[in-house]
Amino acid sequence: MQRTPRGLRLHIGLFGRRNVGKSSLLNAITRQQVSIVSEVAGTTTDPVEKPMELLPLGPVLFIDTAGIDDVGALGELRVKKTRSAFDRTDIGVIITEADTWGEFEEQILQELSRRETPVVIVLNKTDIRAPDARILARFAPPKAAGKGAGRNGRAPRLVQTAAGRGTGILDFRQALLDAAPEGFIDNPAILSDLVGPGELAVLVVPIDKEAPKGRLILPQVQSIRDLLDGDSYCMVVKERELSAALDRLNRPPKLVVTDSSCFLKVAADVPPSIPMTSFSILFARFRGDLVSQAVDTLAIERLRSGDRVLIAEACSHHPIADDIGRVKIPRWLRQFVGGELHFDVVQGHDFPEDLGQYRLLIHCGACMWNRREMLSRLVLCRAAGVPVSNYGLVIAYSLGIFERALEPFPAAREACFGASRASG
């Protein structure tokens, strides 16, 4: 399970002051020396990530962050990276010494609560000092709550540990299980719910410069696995063989999914009676919020020459000669607008603080991320008044096949075109 992509793992962020035992707790729960443990405050600099299998949840990713109270110019950079980890945290763990709860811990709790992130509070180093009774009283579970109650509750869960001795680690593990969002346990489908058991999906996979030699790209692999998990059939073809492959079928597929780079050719080869969309649009639903991103795509109509557009790539990769995000999408949008547009590109977790300068954000499918991080980015953009679209949505709109690309998604289609057209 170590090969499970990071985006499919439950992200567990460890937050707290310097030298409260975050790294010791991570080492104890993983039973490995993942992080350096030292009496010197501020040993952890950048966030340390450790993927592991946490039964019965399955694959998780622990994020050990630098102390949130770090000092100095370098400390400010560490704190900034720590705060960025909030965006991709599914469960927040606040670690403090057993008799300490102050402004720092309160700020972390407020930040996680604002994001509606489940919280586990760990009173560590109980072998050195006794827990403060006021802290215990504040975070005591309701008396009426029975065993296993409160999985979906907002109240933080509190455990006591002595991580250096391995004490309380089983209680910490149980608290993580109790805090896990139901959505992680019952993961949404990528496309198997659109296809159904015993039905066929045709996946159009170009073999070009962006396809790693000997492998398929991650969204394609994940889509194939999702179809198999849903007891659906899957046919994988290149765009040149699509028409001949469809002719050989004795009944039409339930869905055709294509790489966005060959959207127009596939749209021409697939009969209008067969629903068609792209991998990128599927991942707008899987990782983000397809309805709001589809509506925001209509902001393309308001773009004017001289406007600034932000391209956001979740992963860092070396761009190729005809890169989809850096070359093709800007070219298609300039042609659509009929004028010059200015494009900025960010990669990975980098994100500009001044979003107000952009008239549109175009995001990749975020296959390398978890959904919480993508939703956090959508919230930031909405607060700044910046519409957020997606590679596949923008390409479909620019090429005039937007409505057809949304056909498998009635809610998104209705939000963009109205109930009458969506039902028709």
N, C-alpha and C positions, 0 to 999 in steps of 0.2 A: 504493500500500500504506500511505500515511500514515493512511488512514481505518480501517485495521484496529483493532478495539477493543483497549484496553490489556490486557484479560483474556486475549486470544489471543496476546499477544506473549511471547517469552522475556525474562524480567526479569534484567538483568545489573547487579548492585550494585557500585559502586566505593567501596572503604573504605581508610582509611589516616590517618596523621597529617595535621596541617595543613601545607600548602605542600610536599607531596611530589610534586605534579604530577598530581593526579587530574583536575582540570579540563583541563589541557593534554593528557592522554591521551584524554579524551573528545572534545576538539576535533579531535585528530589522527585518531581512528578514524572520526569522523563527517564530517571535512573541512569542519567549520563552526565558527564561534565560538559554541558553545552556552553555555559557562560562562565567567565572567569569570576571567581569569588575571592574577595580581598577585603581587609579591614579599611583600606583606603577608600574614602568616599569618591564616587564618580568614576569607578573602574569601567562600568559599561558606558561606551560612547555612542555608537550608532545602535539602532534597534537590531537585536539578534533574533533570527527566526529559526524555529525548530519544528519541522513537520514530524508528526508521530501518529500512531494509532491509539485512540483513547476509547476503549470499549465501554458501553455499547454504541457510542456515538459514531465511531469510525474515524476517518482521517481528520485531524485538526492541525492547526498551525499556531504555535505559541510565539508571541512577539514580546521579547524582553526589552524594555525601553530604558533609556538613560533617566537618571533621577530628575523629576520634574522641577526640583528646586535648585538645579545646577547653577553655578555662578560664573561670572566673567564673560568675556566675548565669546570664547569657545563654548562655554556653557549655554549661552543663548542659542547657538546653532544646534546644540544637542537637544535643548528643550523644544525648538521648532520642529525637529524631526520626530520627537516624541509626540507632540501634538498632532502631527500629520497621521500618526498611527491610529488616532481616534476614528478617522474616516473608514478604516478597514477592520474595525473591531466588532465582532459579533457578541462577545462577552467581555466585559471589562472587569479586571481584577485589581482592586485597590489594596496594596500591601503596606502595612504600617506596623510599627512596633506596638507591643501589646497595650502600652499605657499612653499611646499618642494618637490624638485626633485633633487636627488643627485646620488652619486656613488652606494649606496645600491639599490635604485630603478632601476638604469640602469643595474646593474648586474642581478637582477631578470628578467627584461624585456629581456635581452640577453639570459638568460637561457631558458626562455619559448619560445622565438623566435627560438632558436636553435633546439628545439624539435617540432617546428611548432604547438605550442599550442595556440589557440585563447586567446587573452588577453583583460581584462576589467580593466581600470584604474579608481580608485575611489579617488577623492579629497575630503577628509573627514574633518569634523570640520569647515565647511564653516560658521557656526554660530559664530565662534570665530575669524577667520581671512579670508580675501578675497582671492580668488584663484589668483595665480601668472599668470599674462598675458602671460608670456613666455611659461608656461606649457600649457595653453589653446590654444595658437597658434600652438605649436608643434603637439598636438594631435587633432586638429580640423578636423572634417570630410571633405572630398572633397566637394566643393560647388555643384558639379554635382550630388552628391549622393542624391537620393530622399528618401522618407520614406520607410524604410525596406530594403534599399540597403546595400550591403556590408556584407551579412550574411556569405559569403564564403571568404571575403576579409581578408588580413593579417594585416591591420592596426588596432591598438588597439582602443577600444571604450572607451570614457571618460565620466564619470558622476560625478556630484557634490552631496555630501550628508552631512547631519548633523545627523549621525546615532543615537546619544543620544536623539535627538528630533524626530526621525522618518522621517526626511525630505529627499527627494530624493530616497526613497526606491523603489517607483514604477519605477523610471527611471533606477535604478540598476537592478530590475527584468527584465525590457525590454532589457537592455543591455546583460544580460545573455541569454535571448531567442535569440537575434540576433547573439550572438557569438557561440551558440550551433552547434557542427559539424553536418552536414547533416546525417552522418553515424549513429548518435545516434537517430535521428528522424526516419530514415529508417533502423532499426536494421537488420543485416543479420540473415538469418535463421540458425538453428543448423543442421536440416536434412530435414525439410519439402519440401525444394526446390529439394531435391534428390528423394523424394517420389511422390509428386504431389497430387492434390485434388482427392479424391475418390479412392486413392490407399492405399495399406497396407504396414506398416512396422512392423516387428517382433522384439521386444526388449528382449534380453536374460539377465535376471537379477538374478544372484546367490543370494541366501539368506544364507550368511555366517557370520563370525565374524565381517567383515567390514561393514555390513549392519545394521544400527541402529534398535533396536527392535521396531517394529510397524511402521517403516518408510523406505523409499527408499533414496538412496544417491542423492545429489543435481543434478548431470548431468543426472541421469535417470528421475527425476521429470521434469527438464527443457526440456528434449527431448520429453517427453509425451505432455507437454503443447505446445511446438512448433508444433508438429504434429496436435494437435487439432486446433491451430490457422491457420494452413495451410489446414484445411478441409480434412486431411488425416485420415485413419484408423490406429489404433494401437492395437497390440496384445502383451501382456507382459507374458513371460513364464520363468520358471527356466530352467537351462541347461539340466536337466534330462528329461524334458518334451518336449524339442524342436522338436525332430524327430517325435514324435507322433502328435504334433500340426501341423507341416508342412503337414503330411499325411492327415489331416482332411480338409485342404483347397481345394476348388474347382479350385483355380488358384494360382500360386506362388506369394509371396510378391515381392514388388519392391526392398526391402532392408531388410537385417538382421543386427542388431547391437548388439554386445555382450560386456559384461564386459571383459576387457583384460585378466583377470585371467583365463578364460576358453576358450581362443582363439582357442587352438588346437582342443578341443572337438567339438566346434561349427563349425569350419572349416570342420571337418570330417562329421558332420551331415547335413550340408547345401550343396545341389547340386551345382556343379560348375556354373550352369546357373543362379544362384541367387546371386546378388552382396552382399558382406558381408564386414563389417568393425567393428570398436570398438567405444565405447563412447569417449575414450581418443583421438582417431584420429579425430573424429568429432570436439572435442574441440580444437585440434591443428588448425583446420580451423577457428573455431568460435572465439577463443581468440587470436590466434597467426598468423603464416604464414605457412600454411601446405606445400606449395611447397618447400620453403627453408628448413623447418624442415625435410621433407622427404629426400631431397638431403643430408642434413647433417647426416642423419641416416647412410648413406653409409660409414661414417667415422669409423663405427664399424669394417670394414675390416682392418683398419690401426692400430687398438688397438694391443698392445703387452704386454706381461707379465711385470708387474711393473708399468704400466701406471696408472694415477690417473683420476678418474671419479667423477663428482659432480652430486648428486641427489638433485633436488630442489622441495620442496613441498610448494604450495601456502598457505596452511592452516596448523595450528598446531593441531596435533592429537596424541593420544597415540598409538604408534605402537603395533600391535598384534604379535602373535607368528610367523606367516608366512606372514608378511607384504609385500605388493606388491613392494613398493619402496626400502625397506631396506633389504629384504631377497630374494624375488623371482627374481627380475631383476638382482641383483648382481650374483645370482647363475646361471641364464641362460647365462649371459654375460661371466662369467668365463668358463662355459662349451664351449661356442662358441669360445672364444679366446684360450682355452686350457692352461691357465696359471693364475697366481694370478693378480688381479687388486685391486687397493686401492680406496675405495669409501668414500667420505665425503657427509654429508647430511646437508642441510640448510632448515629452515622452515620459513613461513610467508614472511615478507619483508626483512629478513636478507639475505645478499649476500656478498660474499668475494670480497675484493678489488683487490686481486691478482688472476685474472682469468687465467693468462698465465700458471699456473702449471697444468691445466686440459686439457686432450686430448678430452674430450666430456662432455657436460652438458645434463643431461636427466631431463626434466621438466614434472611435472604433467599436467593435463588438464587445470589448473588455473580456475576452475569453480567459485571460490570465488572472482576472480579479474575482473576488467574491461579490455578491450582489449588493451588500451593504456599502462597500466603497463606491460603487457606481451610483447608488441612490444618494449617498452623501454628496457626491459631486453634482448631481441634479439639483439637490436642495440649495447648494451654494449658488448655482447659476440662477435658480429661480429667485433667490433673494436679491441677486444683482440685476434681475430683469433681463437676463440673456437667454434666448431660446436655445434649446439643446436638441440637435438631431443626431443622426447616425450615418455611417458610411453608406449602408445599403439604401436607407431612406432618401438620402440626398441624391445618390446616383439615380435611383428610380424616378425621382421627381425631375431631375435635370434632363433625363432622357425621355420623359413623357409617358412613363409606364407606372406611375406612382399608385394610381387607383387599382390597377391589376395586381401589383405587388402586395397590396393590403387585403386582397380578396380572402385569404385564409383567416383573417382577423376581423370579424364583424364589428367589434367594439371600436377598434381604431379606425376602420373604414367609415363607420357611422359618425364618429367624432369629426372626421375631416370632410365628409361629403353629405352627411344627412341620412336620416333613416330610410328614405325612399330608395335612394341609390344603393345603400348598403344591402337592403333586402332584395333588390333586383339583381 
